[in-house]
Amino acid sequence: MRGVIAYRNNVSIQPSTPDLGREQVLGMFEQQLAEAFAALGTFNLAVFGKTGVGKSTLVNGIFGSDVARTGVGQPVTKGLVYYRIPDQFLGLYDSEGFETGTAGDVILTGLRDILSSQSAKPMHERIHAAWYLVRWSDRRFEQAQAEFVRALDSLGLPVILVMTQVPTKDGQVHPDAIELAAYIESLNLPLMPHGKVVFTNALPDRFTGAPMFGLQELLDDTYAVVPEAAARALTAAQTLDLGRKKKAVAAIVNQAATIAAGIGATPIPFADAALLVPNQITMIARITAAYGLPPSKSRSMAVAGSVVLTGGATLAGRYAVTTLLKFVPGGAVAGSAISATVAATLTKAVGMAWARVCEYALSLEPAQRDAFLESSQVTESFLGYLKSSR
């Protein structure tokens, strides 16, 4: 029996016996999924701005959910509510729109107490960034607003100032919005990450033809200011930038392939191929979490994965070995052994196939996604993608 294989993120895998049963694999799946989701934690964002500034529309544009409408809200101080959508990786501190003057002072007092209490808590329970929203059509930025931004900075929050509902024509931002931004920037406010105002329009205007824009820049700026420990949760939570999810998943797959190669460094017979399954289970769990798919659907996903990964004396089920092995360099090792190359290549094929299942799920509307994740289509898709990955 081989020793423990450990990931750098403290997820460890105990090699198993060759005759893994489906229920055993299913149980391992569910455990690893739970650990993968827990390891990501939560990205917590505070959003401030006057009533009607478009907070919900902007949050929905980047995270794909109207958190304040669909989440569970809990008042944390006067004028500030913390929302969390079950099964997601985003927490939102939402002001009630009265963030200047006396009401603003009350919010700041309560926020100061919140941040003080969070200083001793784990990173995923803290506030990681703040967006301060200004509507371009207001055409003014008051002294009280500037003082509120400075106060947020003094509390240790990185503040990104976002101008919302900005119209464009032929790719040019409205001159009044540019003028207002120039005025705000002239105040030398502690704006992150580069002292500039971010122009956005989170909802296309069919009447004027103004397109949606600026959301990717806002997301990039948010990544630039959040702690590294919160970046993975942000990647899972956001739905705007699939490329970032793919990059995170590629690292997971490559790491699992490296571990698989280590297991197969001394060629193992097909009869011992189940030694590779725990590594693949952890890989698939981490991929699922990285794409931000709902944890409540984890059993359905686990069932699908267990169908493929159980197969007694096979790496990814007899299907994978018999169908894919002939396409792997060095795969026909005396027709009876799995080498480092075979182990790594097939593990990578499994990871890439599962990633495609997750990406397809993300492309669906929420109701359709839930139906897909709870159906046998997950298994069918997984097998289909696995076959095409040869």
C-alpha positions as CSV (number, residue, x, y, z in Angstrom):
1,M,0.0,0.0,0.0
2,R,1.4,3.4,-0.9
3,G,1.7,6.3,1.5
4,V,-0.5,9.4,1.8
5,I,-0.5,11.8,-1.1
6,A,-0.9,15.4,0.1
7,Y,-2.1,18.5,-1.9
8,R,-0.5,21.8,-0.9
9,N,-3.9,23.1,0.2
10,N,-3.9,20.5,3.0
11,V,-6.3,18.2,1.2
12,S,-4.9,14.7,1.6
13,I,-5.8,11.5,-0.2
14,Q,-5.5,8.1,1.3
15,P,-4.8,5.4,-1.4
16,S,-7.5,2.8,-1.4
17,T,-7.8,-0.9,-2.2
18,P,-8.4,-1.9,-5.8
19,D,-12.0,-3.0,-5.3
20,L,-13.8,0.3,-4.7
21,G,-17.5,0.0,-4.7
22,R,-19.9,2.7,-6.0
23,E,-21.2,3.6,-2.5
24,Q,-17.7,3.9,-1.2
25,V,-16.7,6.2,-4.1
26,L,-19.9,8.2,-3.6
27,G,-19.2,8.7,0.1
28,M,-15.6,9.9,-0.8
29,F,-17.1,12.2,-3.4
30,E,-19.5,13.9,-1.0
31,Q,-16.8,14.3,1.6
32,Q,-14.3,15.8,-0.8
33,L,-16.9,18.1,-2.3
34,A,-17.8,19.4,1.1
35,E,-14.2,20.0,1.9
36,A,-13.6,21.7,-1.4
37,F,-16.5,24.1,-1.0
38,A,-15.5,24.9,2.6
39,A,-11.9,25.6,1.6
40,L,-13.0,28.3,-0.8
41,G,-14.9,30.3,1.9
42,T,-16.8,33.4,1.0
43,F,-16.0,36.6,-0.8
44,N,-17.6,39.5,1.2
45,L,-18.3,42.8,-0.6
46,A,-19.6,46.0,0.9
47,V,-21.6,48.2,-1.6
48,F,-22.5,51.8,-0.8
49,G,-24.4,54.4,-2.8
50,K,-27.6,56.5,-2.9
51,T,-31.0,55.0,-3.5
52,G,-31.5,54.3,-7.3
53,V,-27.8,54.2,-8.1
54,G,-28.1,50.7,-9.4
55,K,-26.4,48.5,-6.8
56,S,-28.5,45.4,-7.5
57,T,-28.1,45.7,-11.3
58,L,-24.3,46.0,-11.0
59,V,-24.0,43.1,-8.5
60,N,-26.2,40.9,-10.8
61,G,-24.1,41.8,-13.8
62,I,-20.9,40.4,-12.2
63,F,-22.2,37.7,-9.9
64,G,-25.3,36.6,-11.8
65,S,-27.7,37.0,-8.8
66,D,-29.7,39.7,-7.2
67,V,-28.3,39.0,-3.8
68,A,-30.6,41.4,-1.9
69,R,-33.7,39.9,-3.5
70,T,-32.8,36.2,-3.4
71,G,-30.4,36.0,-0.4
72,V,-31.0,35.7,3.3
73,G,-30.6,39.1,4.9
74,Q,-29.4,39.7,8.4
75,P,-29.2,43.3,9.8
76,V,-25.7,43.8,11.1
77,T,-25.9,47.5,12.1
78,K,-28.3,50.3,11.5
79,G,-28.6,51.0,7.8
80,L,-26.5,47.9,6.8
81,V,-27.7,44.4,6.0
82,Y,-25.6,41.4,5.3
83,Y,-27.0,39.1,2.5
84,R,-25.9,35.6,1.7
85,I,-27.4,33.4,-1.0
86,P,-27.4,29.8,0.1
87,D,-25.1,27.6,-2.0
88,Q,-23.0,30.6,-3.3
89,F,-19.7,32.1,-2.4
90,L,-20.7,35.7,-2.2
91,G,-21.7,37.7,0.9
92,L,-23.0,41.3,0.4
93,Y,-23.0,44.1,2.9
94,D,-25.7,46.4,1.5
95,S,-26.4,49.9,2.7
96,E,-29.9,51.2,2.5
97,G,-29.0,54.2,0.4
98,F,-28.6,56.8,3.2
99,E,-24.9,56.8,3.4
100,T,-24.2,60.5,3.8
101,G,-24.8,63.0,6.6
102,T,-26.1,61.8,10.0
103,A,-27.3,58.4,8.6
104,G,-23.9,57.9,7.1
105,D,-22.2,58.5,10.4
106,V,-24.4,55.9,12.0
107,I,-23.4,53.4,9.4
108,L,-19.8,54.2,9.8
109,T,-20.0,53.7,13.6
110,G,-21.6,50.3,13.2
111,L,-19.2,49.4,10.4
112,R,-16.3,50.3,12.7
113,D,-17.6,47.9,15.3
114,I,-18.1,45.1,12.6
115,L,-14.5,45.5,11.3
116,S,-13.1,45.5,14.8
117,S,-14.9,42.2,15.7
118,Q,-13.8,40.7,12.4
119,S,-10.1,41.3,12.9
120,A,-9.8,38.1,15.0
121,K,-11.9,36.0,12.6
122,P,-10.8,33.9,9.7
123,M,-10.2,35.7,6.4
124,H,-13.4,34.4,4.7
125,E,-15.5,36.1,7.4
126,R,-14.1,39.6,6.9
127,I,-15.1,42.3,4.4
128,H,-12.7,42.1,1.5
129,A,-13.5,45.2,-0.6
130,A,-16.0,48.1,-0.9
131,W,-17.6,49.6,-3.9
132,Y,-18.8,53.2,-3.6
133,L,-21.4,53.9,-6.4
134,V,-22.1,57.3,-7.9
135,R,-24.8,57.7,-10.6
136,W,-23.4,59.8,-13.5
137,S,-26.7,61.6,-14.1
138,D,-26.6,63.2,-10.6
139,R,-23.8,65.3,-12.1
140,R,-22.4,66.2,-8.7
141,F,-20.3,64.6,-5.9
142,E,-20.9,66.1,-2.5
143,Q,-18.4,66.8,0.2
144,A,-20.3,64.4,2.5
145,Q,-19.7,61.6,-0.1
146,A,-16.0,62.4,-0.2
147,E,-15.8,62.3,3.5
148,F,-17.6,58.9,3.6
149,V,-15.1,57.5,1.1
150,R,-12.2,58.7,3.2
151,A,-13.8,57.2,6.3
152,L,-14.1,53.8,4.6
153,D,-10.5,54.0,3.8
154,S,-9.6,54.9,7.4
155,L,-11.4,51.7,8.5
156,G,-9.0,49.7,6.4
157,L,-11.4,48.9,3.5
158,P,-10.1,49.2,-0.1
159,V,-12.6,51.4,-1.9
160,I,-13.3,51.3,-5.6
161,L,-15.4,54.2,-6.8
162,V,-17.8,53.2,-9.5
163,M,-19.8,55.5,-11.8
164,T,-23.0,53.7,-12.8
165,Q,-25.5,53.9,-15.7
166,V,-23.0,55.7,-17.9
167,P,-24.2,56.2,-21.5
168,T,-21.9,55.8,-24.4
169,K,-22.1,56.6,-28.1
170,D,-19.9,55.0,-30.7
171,G,-17.7,53.8,-27.9
172,Q,-17.3,57.3,-26.3
173,V,-18.3,57.9,-22.7
174,H,-20.7,60.8,-22.2
175,P,-18.8,64.1,-21.7
176,D,-20.6,64.9,-18.5
177,A,-19.6,61.6,-17.0
178,I,-16.0,62.3,-17.9
179,E,-16.2,65.7,-16.3
180,L,-17.7,64.4,-13.1
181,A,-15.0,61.7,-12.9
182,A,-12.3,64.2,-13.4
183,Y,-13.7,66.3,-10.6
184,I,-13.8,63.3,-8.2
185,E,-10.3,62.3,-9.1
186,S,-9.1,65.8,-8.4
187,L,-10.1,65.4,-4.8
188,N,-7.2,62.9,-4.3
189,L,-9.5,60.4,-2.6
190,P,-7.9,57.1,-1.5
191,L,-9.4,55.2,-4.4
192,M,-8.2,51.7,-5.2
193,P,-6.4,50.3,-7.0
194,H,-5.1,53.2,-9.1
195,G,-7.0,56.4,-8.0
196,K,-9.4,56.3,-10.9
197,V,-13.2,56.2,-11.3
198,V,-14.5,53.1,-13.0
199,F,-17.2,53.8,-15.7
200,T,-19.9,51.2,-15.9
201,N,-23.3,50.5,-17.5
202,A,-24.6,47.2,-16.2
203,L,-27.8,47.1,-18.2
204,P,-28.0,47.7,-21.9
205,D,-30.5,50.5,-22.8
206,R,-32.7,49.4,-25.7
207,F,-34.1,52.9,-26.2
208,T,-30.8,54.8,-26.5
209,G,-28.7,51.8,-27.6
210,A,-26.2,52.3,-24.8
211,P,-24.4,49.0,-24.4
212,M,-23.3,47.2,-21.2
213,F,-19.7,47.9,-20.5
214,G,-17.1,48.4,-17.7
215,L,-18.0,45.3,-15.7
216,Q,-14.8,43.4,-16.6
217,E,-12.7,46.4,-15.6
218,L,-14.5,46.6,-12.3
219,L,-14.0,42.9,-11.7
220,D,-10.3,43.2,-12.6
221,D,-9.9,46.1,-10.1
222,T,-11.7,44.1,-7.4
223,Y,-9.2,41.2,-7.9
224,A,-6.4,43.7,-7.6
225,V,-7.4,44.8,-4.0
226,V,-8.8,41.6,-2.4
227,P,-6.5,39.4,-0.3
228,E,-5.1,36.3,-2.0
229,A,-7.0,34.1,0.4
230,A,-10.3,35.6,-0.9
231,A,-9.5,35.5,-4.6
232,R,-10.5,31.9,-5.0
233,A,-13.9,32.5,-3.5
234,L,-14.3,35.6,-5.8
235,T,-13.4,33.4,-8.8
236,A,-16.1,30.9,-7.8
237,A,-18.7,33.6,-7.1
238,Q,-18.3,35.7,-10.2
239,T,-20.0,34.6,-13.4
240,L,-18.6,37.3,-15.7
241,D,-15.1,36.0,-16.4
242,L,-15.1,32.3,-17.4
243,G,-11.4,32.6,-18.3
244,R,-10.4,33.0,-14.7
245,K,-12.4,29.9,-13.7
246,K,-10.7,27.9,-16.5
247,K,-7.3,29.1,-15.3
248,A,-8.0,28.0,-11.7
249,V,-9.3,24.6,-13.0
250,A,-6.3,24.1,-15.3
251,A,-4.0,24.4,-12.2
252,I,-6.2,21.8,-10.3
253,V,-6.1,19.4,-13.2
254,N,-2.3,19.7,-13.8
255,Q,-1.7,19.1,-10.1
256,A,-3.8,16.0,-10.1
257,A,-2.1,14.7,-13.2
258,T,1.3,15.2,-11.6
259,I,0.1,13.2,-8.5
260,A,-1.2,10.5,-10.8
261,A,2.1,10.3,-12.6
262,G,3.8,9.8,-9.2
263,I,1.5,6.9,-8.4
264,G,2.2,5.3,-11.8
265,A,5.9,6.0,-11.7
266,T,6.3,2.3,-11.0
267,P,3.9,0.8,-13.5
268,I,0.9,-0.6,-11.7
269,P,-1.3,-3.4,-13.1
270,F,-4.9,-2.6,-14.1
271,A,-5.9,-4.6,-11.1
272,D,-4.5,-1.8,-8.9
273,A,-5.8,1.1,-10.9
274,A,-8.3,2.1,-8.2
275,L,-5.3,3.5,-6.3
276,L,-5.7,6.5,-8.7
277,V,-9.4,7.0,-8.0
278,P,-9.1,9.1,-4.7
279,N,-6.8,11.5,-6.5
280,Q,-9.4,11.9,-9.3
281,I,-12.2,12.3,-6.7
282,T,-10.4,15.2,-5.1
283,M,-9.7,16.7,-8.4
284,I,-13.3,16.6,-9.5
285,A,-14.5,18.0,-6.2
286,R,-12.1,21.0,-6.5
287,I,-13.2,21.6,-10.1
288,T,-16.8,21.7,-9.1
289,A,-16.1,24.2,-6.4
290,A,-13.9,26.3,-8.6
291,Y,-16.7,26.7,-11.1
292,G,-19.0,27.8,-8.3
293,L,-21.7,25.2,-8.9
294,P,-24.2,24.9,-6.0
295,P,-23.1,22.7,-3.1
296,S,-26.7,21.5,-2.6
297,K,-26.4,19.7,-5.9
298,S,-23.2,17.9,-4.8
299,R,-24.9,14.6,-4.3
300,S,-26.2,14.6,-7.9
301,M,-22.7,15.5,-9.1
302,A,-21.2,12.8,-6.9
303,V,-23.5,10.2,-8.2
304,A,-22.6,11.1,-11.8
305,G,-18.9,11.0,-11.1
306,S,-19.1,7.7,-9.2
307,V,-20.7,6.0,-12.2
308,V,-17.6,6.7,-14.2
309,L,-14.9,6.3,-11.5
310,T,-16.1,2.9,-10.3
311,G,-15.1,0.0,-12.4
312,G,-13.0,-2.3,-10.2
313,A,-9.7,-2.8,-12.0
314,T,-9.8,0.4,-14.1
315,L,-8.6,4.0,-13.8
316,A,-11.8,5.8,-14.8
317,G,-14.0,2.8,-15.3
318,R,-13.3,0.1,-17.9
319,Y,-14.8,2.4,-20.4
320,A,-11.9,4.9,-20.1
321,V,-9.1,2.4,-20.2
322,T,-10.4,0.3,-23.1
323,T,-11.5,3.3,-25.2
324,L,-8.7,5.8,-24.5
325,L,-5.6,3.8,-23.7
326,K,-4.7,3.3,-27.4
327,F,-4.6,7.0,-27.9
328,V,-2.1,7.6,-25.0
329,P,1.6,7.5,-25.8
330,G,3.0,4.5,-24.2
331,G,-0.4,3.3,-23.2
332,A,-0.1,-0.3,-24.3
333,V,2.5,-1.2,-21.6
334,A,2.5,-4.9,-22.2
335,G,-1.3,-4.5,-22.4
336,S,-1.6,-4.9,-18.7
337,A,0.0,-2.0,-16.8
338,I,-0.5,1.7,-16.2
339,S,2.6,3.8,-16.4
340,A,3.2,7.4,-15.2
341,T,2.3,8.7,-18.6
342,V,-0.9,6.8,-18.9
343,A,-1.9,7.7,-15.3
344,A,-1.3,11.4,-15.9
345,T,-2.9,11.5,-19.3
346,L,-6.1,9.7,-18.3
347,T,-6.4,11.7,-15.1
348,K,-6.1,14.9,-17.2
349,A,-8.7,13.6,-19.6
350,V,-11.1,13.0,-16.7
351,G,-10.5,16.5,-15.3
352,M,-11.0,18.1,-18.7
353,A,-14.2,16.2,-19.3
354,W,-15.6,17.2,-15.9
355,A,-14.6,20.8,-16.5
356,R,-16.7,20.7,-19.7
357,V,-19.7,19.4,-17.8
358,C,-19.4,22.2,-15.3
359,E,-19.0,24.8,-18.1
360,Y,-22.1,23.5,-19.8
361,A,-24.0,23.7,-16.6
362,L,-22.9,27.3,-16.1
363,S,-24.2,28.2,-19.6
364,L,-27.8,27.3,-18.6
365,E,-30.4,29.4,-16.9
366,P,-30.6,28.7,-13.1
367,A,-33.8,26.6,-13.4
368,Q,-32.4,24.6,-16.3
369,R,-29.1,24.2,-14.5
370,D,-30.7,22.7,-11.5
371,A,-32.7,20.3,-13.6
372,F,-29.5,19.3,-15.5
373,L,-27.5,18.7,-12.3
374,E,-30.2,16.5,-10.9
375,S,-30.6,14.4,-14.0
376,S,-28.7,11.5,-15.7
377,Q,-27.5,14.0,-18.3
378,V,-24.6,14.8,-16.1
379,T,-23.3,11.2,-16.4
380,E,-24.1,11.0,-20.1
381,S,-22.3,14.3,-20.7
382,F,-19.3,13.3,-18.7
383,L,-18.9,10.1,-20.6
384,G,-19.4,11.9,-23.9
385,Y,-16.8,14.5,-23.1
386,L,-14.4,11.8,-21.8
387,K,-14.6,10.0,-25.1
388,S,-14.1,13.1,-27.1
389,S,-11.0,14.1,-25.0
390,R,-9.0,11.2,-26.5
